[in-house]
Amino acid sequence: MCFNGSFGNFENRGFGIPFGLGYYGSPFIKPYLFRPPLTSYPNTPRQPSNPYVGTGTSHNMYPEKQMAPRFYNDFHQNVAAARPASLPAQGMKVDRNNTALVITDPQNDFLSPKGVAWDLVKDSVAKNHTIENIESLLKTAKENKFKVFVSPHWYYPYDQKWMFGGVLEHLMHDLKMYQRKSPLSLEGFKGSGADFLERYKPYIEDGQTVITSPHKIFGPEANDLVLQLRKQAISRVILAGMSGNLCVESHMRELIEQGFEVAVVHDATASAKTNDLDGDQAAKTNFRMIASASWSTNETIDKMRSVHR
């Protein structure tokens, strides 16, 4: 078949390049390249300015929807089809052989009424039942033989001499959060804001839980969590801890970038609420949009127990 046409707009003093596609699809340029405006032809009726397919007796002019329906109909249908009505179903398989529980910052400064950041997170902690839910996860992991990793947040005196930082970094330093005397000393550590919440200690200090080196800002890029997970052949992570929109979210993002599947337990965490800022809501939105799954504590416990069924 032969398809004839032209590019351009003759009516508005433009120019056209009539062309044809022969039986083998090879283009050839017709010997005439330019035409004067249609006003030079007084007996020629004025035609729409949309795409031309030739003129005169050997060519016809078609409406644009006949000329290029794929561009005008299918395009809009495809765009509409590409907009999902809702986010797709979430999921991550739980298997004790390659799935671990990771808890960030299960420490007094966030989770004890005596902690320096308690007033910032207490409403969110109460709403989510964060303290109880973290303990339930730890207990279930131990009972069902899941490996447990803790990524703590500790600062030493030389960290206080950093020359710059973000808003929350400055706040943590100003509040003296997670302070320890040195990496080689536990002097003053027991019961301090940097220590683990007392009710978690039977699970964390059992000699089986892996306590990584401390992360320093929010994510695990500066500690050895990823190394420890890989050395234990872990490829899937159930993530919980403090605080939701800072350390938990940063751990989630980095672990995903490192190739792990991550399910976040959205009510086993909490975040600061101050003025018109709600860190807990921000965190839950991103958990839902980024992680492989965002589960409640009850859902997570059921999945961890189901490995025995």
N, C-alpha and C positions, 0 to 999 in steps of 0.2 A: 504494500500500500504506500501511498505517498501523502505526506502531511506537509501542507504549505502554510506559511505564516510570516509574520514580521514582528520585529521588536521596535518599540518606540511609539510616538504619538504624533501622527501627521497633522491632526486638526489644530494643535496649538503651536504650529511652526516648529515642531520637533522633526526628527528624522527617523526613518525606519530602515531596518535591514531585512528585507524579505528573504525567506529561506525555505528550503525544502528538504525533506528526508526521503530518500529513495527507498527502493525495495530492500536494500541492505543497510538502511539506517545511516548512510553516509550523507553528511550535510553538504549542500552546495549553495553558493550565493548567487542570487539572480543578477542579471546584468544591470538592473537599475537599483541604485542605492538610496537616492534621495527623491522626494516628491515635494512640490509646492503645497502650501496649505490648501484645504478644501475650498476656501473662498475663491480660488482660481477657477473652480468648476461651478458656474452659477446654476446649472441644472441638476447638480448632485445634491440630494437631500442631506441635511446635517445629521450626523450620526453621533451616538454617545462616544465619549472619550476613553472608555474602558477598552481592554485589549482588542487589537485589530487582528484579523486574519485576512490579509490582502484586501484589494479593492477591485472595482471594475467587473468585467463579465466573467473572468475565470476564477474569482475568489468570492467567498461569502464572509459576512460579518456575523459573529455569534455573540450572544449575551455572555457575560463573564461566567455565569454559573454553568453554562454549557462548555465554555472555553476551558475552564480549569476547576472542575468541581472538587478535585482533591485538595486544592489550596483553600477553598472557601467552605466546604462542608466537612470533609474528613478531618481537617486540621482542628476545627472547633470541637468535633466529637471526640477526638483523641485527647484534647486538653481537658475536657470535662471528665473523661474516663480516668485520667491520671490523678484526679483529686479524690483521695480516699475519703469515705464518709467518716471513718474513725481510724485510730491507730490499729495496726494488726495485733492479733493475739500474741501474748507473751509466752515465753517458755524457756526452760533450761532443765535438762535432765540432771538429776541428783544421783551420784554414785560415789560411795565412800572411797573407792579406789582412786578417783581423780578429782574429787570435790572437797574443798576445805572451807571452814568457817574463818573469816578474817574479821577481827574487831579492832577498830581504831580508837585510841584515847579513852579507854575505860577507866578514867582517872578522877581523883577527887575534885580537882579544880572545876570540872564540868558537872559532876554527878553527885557531889555532896553539898548539902546546905552550907557547909563551911568553906566551900570552894570559892575562889575569887571571881569566877565567871558564872556562878550559880544564878544570880539575879537576872542575867541576860537570857538564860535558857530554861528557867524553872517552869514557866507556863507551858512551853513546848514539851518538856519532860513529863509534866503531869498529864497533859492531853494525850500523849502517845503511850504512856506507861513505859517509858523508855528503860528505866532501871530494871523493872521486873522482866521486861521482854529480852533484854540482853542476857540476864541470868538464865532465862528459860532456854535461850539458844545455846549457851555454854553447856548447860546441863544435858540437853538433848544431844549435842555433838559428842560429849563424852560417853553417854550411854550407848550411842550408836556407832562409836568408833570412827568418827570423823576427825581428821587432823584439825587442830586449832592453831591459828597464828594471831599474835597481837602486835600491832604496829603502834608503839607509844610515841608520845610527844614530850621530849625533854630538852630543856635549855640549860647550858652551863654558863658560868660567869663571862666567858669570852664572847658568847653569843649576844650578850647585852651591849657589846661594843660595835655591832653592825652599824654601818653608816647610812643606810637607807632601807626602806621597806614599805609595804602597803598599809592600808588603813588598819586592818585587823592585826597585822604583824605588830604595828606600833602599840595597839591596844593590849595585845598579849604581853609585850615587854613592859608596858606601863603597869599592868596588873601583877607583874611578876609571876605569870603562869608557868607551871611545869618546871620550877627551878630546882636544880640539883647542884651540890657543891662542886662536883667534877665527875667525869666519866669513870674515875677510878675509886670513887668514894660513895658509900651509902650513908654517910653521916647526915643525920637529920631527915633522911628519906622516909622512913616509916611513918605513916600517918600524915605526911605532908600533902600538898596539893598535887605533887607529881606522882604520888603513890597510887596504886590501884584501889578501887573501891573495895572495902573490906569483904563484902559479900561475894565478890568475884574471885578472891584469892584462892579458895580451894580448887578452882578450875584452872587458874592461870599458873599457880605455883605447884603443880602436881608433878613436875619434872617431865611432862610430855608436851606441854604447850610450847610452841616456838615463839620467843619474844625477840623481835627483830631489833636492829639498831634503830635509834629514834629518827623519825622524820622531822624536818626542821621548819617547814613552812606549812603546807597543807598536804601535798601529795607524797608518794613513796619514791620519787625520783632520786632522793638523796640518801635513802636507806637501803637495806638489803632484803626487803620483802620479796621482790620479784625473784631474786636469786634463791631464796629459801623455798619459795613455792616450786620453782622449776626443779630444784634438787630433790624435792619430794614427789615429783611427777604429777603435780597438780596443774590442771588445765581449766578448772571451773571454780569459781569463788562465790560463796555466800557472804555478803558484806553487810556489816552493821557497825554501830559505835557512834562516836561523837567527832565533830558535830556535823549535821547533815549537809549543809550547803558549803562547808569548807573542806574538812579532812575526808569525810566519807565520799563526797562528790569528786574530790580531786583523786582519791584512790580509785574510784570507779573509772574515771576517765583514763588514767594512766594504765590501769590493768587491762582495759579494753584495747588501748593502743599497743600494749605488749602482747596481744593475742589471746588473752584469757576471756572466757565467758564469765559474765558477772550478773548475779541476781542480788538486788539490794533489798534488805528487809526494812521497809519504809517506816514502820512504827517501832523499830529497835534503834532509833536515832532521834535526835532533836536538834534544834537550831535556835539561834538568837532571834528574839523579837524586840525591836526597838523603834520607837516613833512609828513611822508608816512602813517600816521594813519587816517583812516576814520571811526569814530565812528558811523556815520549815516548809512553807508552801513552795518556795523557789526550788528547794531540793527535791521535793516529791515530784514536781513537774519534770525536772531533768532526769530523775530516776526512771520515770515512766517513758520518757522519750529516747533515752540513750542506752540503758541497760538491757540485757537480754530478758530480764524479768524484774518486776517490782512486786514483792510479796509481803503479806502481813506476817507477823510472827507465827500465828496459828497455821497459816498455809505452809510456812517454811518447816515448822515442826512436823507437820503431817508428811511432807515430802521426805524429810530426813528419816522418819520412822518407817516409811514405806519400803525402804531397802530391805527390810526383814520379811516383808509380806510375799 
